[in-house]
Amino acid sequence: MFSKIVIALEMTSDTDEILKCIKSLRNLGAKECLLVQCFNPSVNDAATSSYYSDLFSIIEESLIKQKAILEGYGYQVETRIASGFIKNEINQIADEEDFDLVIVASEDNSMIGEVFSGGVAFEAIHNASKPVLFVPNMTKGYDITGHVLFPTDFSANADLAFGYVKTMVAHGIDKVTIIHVQDLSRTHTRQIEEIDDIDKQRLQALREELLTIGKVNVNVELLYGSPEAEILKLTDESGISLIVMGSQGRGYIKEVFLGSVSHHIARHSPCPVLLIPLRF
């Protein structure tokens, strides 16, 4: 499923706990990983040169420690210090070297957080051609394959993301919750009963599909309200360890879905979020 992964973490991140989360991806077939730090020196004088030399050494030391941890988990690990900005480099590396997954730490005030969860996040996620796993910087290092939440809007992108959920079940994940949130601000009340019936049938069909793959406990829920609020609330209340969802919505709400749901969830979720791009 994710045989080759590329990981971009900052030195300011809680790397030990984040790497513990990444450890559980071994259960999904992950074998090889590339640890990347970006270094973009602009040397103008001797003092600046000395500063960047020290920084380069610190980055190298950080990568060596991260590599040792991941090798202890059974990964084949390479490290790289790339020249340039992480927002430009990470997707390019994933595309050109055919990685299956990009992993970044998600924190509002960090460099990567700004790229993937803050002001530049919309463009970064929108342009990603490979799945992106956001791991909260303050994560507790738990097994992310414990209880998977799959929010769906029944779009083509959601269908693609569901394919990943099916593969996870085939790899042994034994608990999945599937939800659809009726956003009443976008739905006519007079139509809600008819829409509910259709969506309940859709949810049950997804449940039955997972049950044919493996021994798995599958819950389905039809919720009402703000999709962002309901997804995060359920994540807290149900002990969700991983959210899997598409990064684009359906039809005319494509941009709204991307901006106010996927982006919001990736930025605020207490657990890792796996976003699957439509074009992948």
C-alpha positions in Angstrom: 0.0 0.0 0.0 2.6 2.5 1.1 5.9 0.7 0.3 7.9 3.9 -0.1 7.4 7.0 2.1 9.1 10.3 2.3 9.1 12.1 5.6 9.7 15.8 6.2 10.0 16.7 9.9 11.3 19.8 11.6 13.9 19.8 14.4 11.4 21.7 16.5 8.8 18.8 16.1 8.4 16.1 18.7 10.1 13.7 16.4 10.3 10.7 18.7 6.5 10.6 19.2 5.8 11.3 15.5 8.1 8.5 14.5 6.3 6.1 16.8 3.1 6.8 14.8 5.0 6.2 11.6 6.1 2.8 13.1 2.6 1.5 12.7 2.7 2.1 8.9 4.8 -1.0 8.8 1.6 -2.9 9.3 0.4 -1.4 6.0 3.4 -2.6 4.0 5.7 0.4 4.4 9.3 -0.7 3.9 11.5 2.2 2.6 11.6 5.8 3.8 13.5 8.9 2.9 14.0 11.5 5.7 14.3 15.0 4.2 15.4 18.2 5.8 15.5 21.4 3.6 18.4 23.7 3.8 18.4 27.0 1.9 21.5 29.0 2.8 22.1 32.6 1.6 25.7 33.2 2.6 26.8 36.9 2.5 29.6 37.1 4.9 31.9 35.0 7.2 29.6 35.3 10.2 26.6 34.1 8.2 28.7 31.3 6.7 29.6 30.1 10.2 26.0 30.2 11.3 24.8 28.0 8.3 27.7 25.6 8.9 26.6 25.1 12.4 22.9 24.7 11.3 23.9 22.1 8.7 25.7 20.1 11.4 22.6 20.2 13.6 20.4 19.0 10.8 22.7 16.2 10.0 22.8 15.1 13.6 19.0 15.2 13.8 18.6 13.1 10.7 21.1 10.5 12.1 19.0 10.1 15.2 15.7 9.9 13.2 17.3 7.3 10.9 18.4 5.1 13.9 14.9 5.2 15.3 13.2 4.2 12.0 15.8 1.4 11.4 14.9 0.1 14.8 11.3 -0.2 13.5 12.5 -2.3 10.6 12.6 0.4 7.9 15.2 0.8 5.2 16.2 4.4 5.6 17.9 7.1 3.6 18.5 10.7 4.6 18.8 13.8 2.5 19.4 17.5 3.1 17.7 19.1 0.1 18.6 22.6 -1.1 15.5 24.8 -1.3 12.2 25.4 0.5 10.2 22.4 1.8 7.0 23.6 0.1 8.7 23.3 -3.3 10.8 20.3 -2.6 8.6 17.7 -0.9 6.0 17.2 -3.6 8.7 17.2 -6.3 10.7 14.5 -4.6 7.6 12.4 -4.1 6.6 12.7 -7.8 10.0 12.3 -9.4 11.1 9.4 -7.2 7.7 7.7 -7.1 7.1 7.7 -3.4 3.7 6.3 -2.3 3.2 8.7 0.6 4.3 12.1 2.0 4.4 12.6 5.7 4.6 15.9 7.4 4.2 17.3 10.9 1.1 19.4 11.2 1.5 22.5 13.5 0.1 25.9 12.9 3.2 27.8 14.0 5.9 25.7 12.3 7.5 26.0 8.9 5.8 22.9 7.6 2.7 23.8 9.4 2.6 27.1 7.5 3.2 25.3 4.3 0.7 22.4 4.8 -1.7 23.7 7.4 -1.5 27.5 7.2 -1.4 30.2 4.6 0.2 28.1 1.8 -1.6 24.9 2.8 -4.5 25.2 0.3 -2.1 25.3 -2.7 0.2 22.6 -1.2 -2.6 20.1 -0.7 -4.3 21.1 -3.9 -1.1 20.4 -5.9 -0.1 17.2 -4.2 -0.3 14.2 -6.5 0.5 11.7 -3.8 -1.3 11.0 -0.5 -0.3 13.2 2.4 -0.3 12.1 6.0 -0.5 14.9 8.5 0.8 13.9 12.0 0.1 16.4 14.8 3.3 17.8 16.3 2.0 17.1 19.8 0.9 13.5 19.0 1.1 10.8 21.6 2.8 8.3 19.4 0.0 5.8 19.3 -0.8 3.1 16.7 -2.5 5.0 14.0 -4.0 1.8 12.6 -6.2 1.2 15.6 -9.5 2.9 14.8 -10.0 4.5 11.3 -12.5 7.2 10.6 -13.7 7.6 7.0 -15.8 10.7 6.4 -17.4 10.6 3.0 -19.4 13.1 0.8 -19.9 10.3 -1.8 -17.7 12.1 -4.3 -15.3 10.5 -6.8 -12.4 11.6 -4.5 -14.1 10.0 -1.5 -14.5 6.8 -3.5 -10.8 6.9 -4.2 -10.0 7.4 -0.5 -12.3 4.5 0.4 -10.1 2.3 -1.7 -7.3 3.0 0.8 -9.6 2.1 3.7 -10.4 -1.2 2.0 -6.7 -2.0 1.6 -6.2 -1.2 5.3 -8.9 -3.6 6.2 -7.2 -6.2 4.0 -4.0 -5.6 6.0 -5.7 -6.3 9.3 -7.3 -3.1 10.6 -10.2 -4.3 12.6 -12.2 -1.1 13.4 -13.6 1.4 11.0 -16.2 4.1 11.4 -17.8 5.5 8.2 -19.7 8.8 8.5 -21.5 11.3 6.3 -22.4 14.7 7.7 -25.6 16.4 6.3 -24.7 20.0 6.2 -28.1 21.5 6.7 -26.9 24.9 5.6 -26.6 23.5 2.1 -29.6 21.1 2.2 -33.2 22.0 1.8 -35.2 20.8 4.8 -38.0 19.6 2.6 -35.6 17.2 0.9 -33.9 15.9 4.0 -35.9 12.7 4.4 -35.4 11.6 0.9 -31.7 12.5 1.0 -31.3 10.7 4.4 -32.8 7.5 2.9 -30.4 7.6 0.0 -27.4 8.3 2.1 -28.2 5.6 4.7 -28.3 3.1 1.8 -24.9 4.4 0.6 -23.4 4.1 4.0 -24.6 0.6 4.5 -23.3 -0.4 1.1 -19.8 0.8 2.1 -20.1 -1.1 5.3 -21.1 -4.4 3.5 -18.1 -3.9 1.2 -15.7 -3.8 4.1 -17.2 -6.8 5.8 -16.6 -8.9 2.7 -12.8 -8.1 2.9 -11.9 -9.1 6.4 -12.9 -9.5 10.0 -13.7 -5.9 10.8 -16.0 -4.0 13.1 -17.7 -1.4 11.0 -19.9 1.4 12.4 -21.8 3.8 10.1 -23.3 7.1 11.2 -25.3 9.8 9.5 -24.7 13.1 11.3 -26.1 16.6 11.0 -24.4 20.0 11.3 -21.0 21.4 10.3 -18.9 18.7 8.7 -15.7 20.1 10.3 -17.2 20.3 13.8 -18.9 16.9 13.6 -15.8 15.1 12.3 -13.6 16.6 15.0 -16.2 15.9 17.7 -16.5 12.2 16.8 -12.7 12.0 16.6 -12.4 13.1 20.2 -15.3 11.0 21.5 -14.6 7.8 19.7 -10.8 7.4 20.2 -10.1 7.7 16.5 -6.4 7.0 15.6 -6.5 7.9 11.9 -8.8 10.0 9.7 -8.8 9.0 6.0 -10.5 11.3 3.5 -10.3 12.8 0.1 -8.8 16.3 -0.3 -11.5 17.4 -2.8 -15.2 17.4 -2.7 -17.9 16.9 -5.3 -19.0 19.2 -8.1 -19.7 22.8 -7.3 -18.6 22.5 -3.6 -15.1 21.2 -4.6 -13.3 24.3 -3.4 -15.5 24.7 -0.3 -14.8 21.1 0.7 -11.1 21.4 0.2 -10.8 24.7 2.0 -13.2 24.3 4.9 -13.3 20.6 5.6 -10.2 18.6 4.5 -7.9 21.6 5.2 -9.6 22.4 8.5 -9.5 18.7 9.7 -5.8 18.4 8.8 -5.0 21.5 10.7 -7.0 20.8 13.9 -7.3 17.1 14.2 -5.8 15.6 17.4 -4.9 12.4 15.4 -3.1 11.9 12.1 -5.1 12.7 8.9 -4.5 10.9 5.6 -5.6 13.0 2.6 -6.0 11.3 -0.7 -5.8 13.6 -3.8 -8.2 13.0 -6.7 -5.5 13.1 -9.3 -3.3 10.4 -7.7 
